[in-house]
């Protein structure tokens, strides 16, 4: 294994991580901003009001994007396992 190979593998792993986490984090961010604006307008400062909508939004994001995220992870992992003998040389 060369340094370039390890750097490329780490780069692909980080890219896959960002790609998979972006729908969940983006939806959580959007819901969090909407709830914050709602709290600022109505002056309701309830702690559970910030967490419950985010949890529900993230749950629905996992339901919607879960299959896509799993396919990307399976593709990356199977590629690693198939090419493992080549990596060990």
Secondary structure, 3 states (H helix, E strand, C coil): CCHHHHHHHHHHHHHHHHHHHHHHHHHHHHHHHHHHHHHHHHCCCCHHHHHHHHHHHHHHHHHHHHHHHHHHHHHHHHHHHHCHHHHHC
